[in-house]
């Protein structure tokens, strides 16, 4: 619904945006990517902290860290993937789709995959925060902080390329890479060359650009899962007793 509030009739179509000299595609992508980041983080930021006492007790009688973490990841990944697909497909529904795809058969699917990527990685960020905090009430302020940081660092509001330390910080943000995936599909650099605005090498309409951004999201997810596993081991009551 909010996607339709963005002024213009170009949707995600490069040809229509160039014809209208519109920046609607970049604005729509910001809404989709940051919407996914919010959904993902909100789905998980209370998930572990609310169960810490139960986890410690169950872990003390044999529940493995890997089994507990795997169960959380399977359920939440399935949930946030569905949410991301719904947002990615229905968000820009009834608006012009991107003109062509980069890697996958359909451009709309590529944009939806980008939304899923940021939603899932943000969910894992939420899990990490949930494992680190000791009180569920601390989660909401951190949720706002994470989403606002992703909004600033995605590159859609203003350019981060060539602006240290923003550019370097943006490498750590899933929104930066997910936005790059969707921007490559739309060919946002071509639009910016015509309509004006900051360009970014990560947005080039190339298979390598799309795969690099997708790979970065995957690497972030793996690193975050490892950090969660480390933190869960630190919650082990037997480990604390040995210290």
C-alpha positions in Angstrom: 0.0 0.0 0.0 2.8 2.5 1.0 4.6 1.7 -2.3 1.7 3.2 -4.2 2.1 6.4 -2.2 5.4 7.1 -3.9 4.8 9.7 -6.6 5.0 8.6 -10.2 3.8 6.0 -12.6 7.2 4.4 -13.5 7.1 1.7 -10.8 10.4 -0.3 -11.1 10.6 0.1 -14.9 13.8 1.8 -16.1 12.3 2.8 -19.5 9.3 4.5 -17.9 11.4 6.2 -15.2 13.8 7.6 -17.9 10.8 8.8 -19.9 9.3 10.5 -16.9 12.7 11.6 -15.4 11.4 10.0 -12.3 13.3 8.7 -9.2 10.4 6.4 -8.2 12.3 3.1 -8.7 15.0 4.1 -6.2 12.4 5.2 -3.7 10.4 2.1 -4.1 13.5 -0.1 -3.5 14.2 1.8 -0.3 10.7 1.0 1.0 10.9 -2.6 0.1 14.4 -3.2 1.5 13.9 -1.3 4.7 10.5 -2.9 5.1 12.1 -6.3 4.9 14.8 -5.3 7.4 12.2 -4.2 9.9 10.1 -7.4 9.5 13.1 -9.7 9.8 14.6 -8.0 12.9 11.2 -7.6 14.6 10.5 -11.3 14.1 13.5 -12.5 16.1 14.7 -9.8 18.5 12.9 -11.3 21.5 13.2 -14.9 20.5 16.2 -16.0 22.6 16.1 -13.5 25.4 12.6 -14.5 26.5 13.8 -18.2 26.7 17.2 -17.7 28.3 16.2 -19.3 31.6 14.6 -22.2 29.8 17.6 -22.6 27.5 20.0 -22.7 30.4 17.9 -25.4 32.2 17.4 -27.5 29.1 21.1 -27.1 28.1 22.1 -28.3 31.5 20.3 -31.6 31.0 21.6 -32.2 27.5 20.1 -29.9 24.9 22.8 -29.1 22.4 23.5 -25.5 21.3 23.5 -26.5 17.7 20.1 -28.2 17.9 18.5 -25.2 19.7 20.0 -22.7 17.2 19.1 -24.9 14.2 15.5 -25.1 15.4 15.3 -21.3 15.7 16.9 -20.7 12.3 14.7 -23.2 10.5 11.4 -21.8 11.8 12.3 -18.2 11.6 14.0 -18.5 8.1 10.8 -20.1 6.8 8.7 -17.4 8.4 10.8 -14.5 7.2 11.2 -15.9 3.7 7.4 -16.1 3.3 7.1 -12.5 4.7 9.9 -11.3 2.3 8.3 -12.9 -0.7 4.9 -11.4 0.1 6.4 -8.0 0.5 8.6 -8.4 -2.6 5.7 -9.4 -4.8 2.8 -7.5 -3.4 4.6 -4.3 -2.4 5.1 -3.2 -6.0 2.0 -5.0 -7.3 0.0 -3.2 -10.0 3.1 -1.0 -10.7 5.3 -1.5 -13.8 7.9 -4.3 -13.1 11.6 -4.0 -13.9 12.3 -4.2 -17.7 14.5 -7.3 -17.5 16.3 -9.6 -15.1 20.0 -10.1 -14.5 20.3 -13.7 -13.3 16.9 -15.2 -12.6 14.2 -15.8 -15.3 11.9 -13.0 -14.1 12.9 -9.5 -12.9 10.1 -9.3 -10.3 11.5 -12.5 -8.7 14.9 -11.0 -8.5 13.6 -8.0 -6.6 11.6 -10.4 -4.3 14.8 -12.4 -3.7 16.6 -9.2 -2.7 13.8 -8.5 -0.2 14.0 -12.0 1.2 17.8 -11.7 1.5 17.6 -8.6 3.7 14.7 -10.0 5.7 16.5 -13.2 6.5 19.8 -11.6 7.4 18.1 -9.0 9.5 16.2 -11.8 11.3 19.6 -13.3 12.1 20.8 -9.9 13.4 17.8 -9.9 15.6 18.6 -13.3 16.9 22.2 -12.2 17.7 20.9 -9.2 19.6 18.4 -11.4 21.4 21.2 -13.7 22.5 23.3 -10.7 23.7 20.8 -8.8 25.8 19.7 -9.8 29.2 16.2 -8.2 29.2 13.6 -8.3 26.5 12.7 -4.7 27.1 16.1 -3.7 25.7 15.2 -5.2 22.3 12.9 -2.6 21.0 15.4 0.4 21.2 18.0 -1.8 19.5 15.5 -2.7 16.8 14.9 0.9 16.0 18.7 1.5 16.0 19.3 -1.4 13.6 16.6 -0.4 11.2 17.6 3.2 11.1 21.2 2.2 10.5 20.2 0.0 7.6 18.1 2.9 6.2 21.2 5.2 6.3 23.6 2.6 5.0 21.6 1.1 2.2 22.7 3.8 -0.3 19.2 4.5 -1.5 18.6 7.7 0.6 21.9 9.2 -0.4 25.1 7.8 -1.8 27.6 6.1 0.5 30.2 5.3 -2.2 33.4 7.3 -1.6 32.2 8.6 1.8 34.4 7.2 4.5 33.5 5.9 7.1 29.9 5.4 5.8 31.1 3.3 2.8 33.0 0.9 5.1 30.2 0.7 7.6 27.8 0.0 4.8 29.7 -3.2 4.0 28.4 -4.6 7.3 24.8 -3.8 6.5 22.6 -6.3 4.7 20.5 -3.5 3.4 23.5 -2.2 1.4 23.9 -5.5 -0.4 20.2 -6.3 -0.8 19.6 -2.9 -2.2 22.5 -3.4 -4.6 20.8 -6.7 -5.8 17.6 -4.9 -6.5 19.3 -1.9 -8.0 21.2 -4.0 -10.4 18.0 -5.6 -11.6 16.4 -2.2 -12.1 19.7 -0.9 -13.6 19.6 2.1 -11.3 22.9 3.5 -12.5 21.5 4.0 -16.0 18.5 5.8 -14.4 20.8 8.0 -12.3 22.9 8.9 -15.4 19.7 10.2 -17.0 17.6 11.6 -14.2 20.5 12.6 -12.0 21.8 11.4 -8.6 24.6 9.3 -7.1 25.8 6.3 -9.0 27.3 3.2 -7.4 29.4 0.4 -9.0 27.4 -2.2 -7.0 24.3 -1.2 -9.0 25.7 -2.0 -12.4 23.4 -4.1 -14.5 25.8 -7.1 -14.5 25.6 -10.7 -13.4 28.8 -10.2 -11.4 27.3 -7.2 -9.4 24.1 -9.2 -8.6 26.0 -12.3 -7.5 28.5 -10.3 -5.5 25.7 -8.7 -3.5 23.9 -12.0 -3.0 27.2 -13.6 -1.9 27.8 -10.8 0.6 24.4 -11.4 2.1 25.2 -15.1 2.4 28.5 -14.5 4.1 26.9 -12.1 6.5 24.3 -14.7 7.4 27.0 -17.4 8.1 29.2 -15.0 10.2 26.1 -14.0 12.2 25.1 -17.6 12.9 28.6 -18.4 14.1 28.5 -15.4 16.5 25.1 -16.5 17.8 26.5 -20.0 18.5 29.4 -18.5 20.4 27.1 -16.3 22.5 24.8 -19.3 23.2 27.8 -21.3 24.5 28.6 -18.4 26.8 25.2 -18.7 28.3 26.0 -22.3 29.3 25.6 -22.5 33.1 28.2 -25.3 33.4 30.7 -23.1 31.5 30.0 -20.2 34.0 30.4 -22.6 36.9 33.8 -23.8 35.7 34.9 -20.2 35.6 
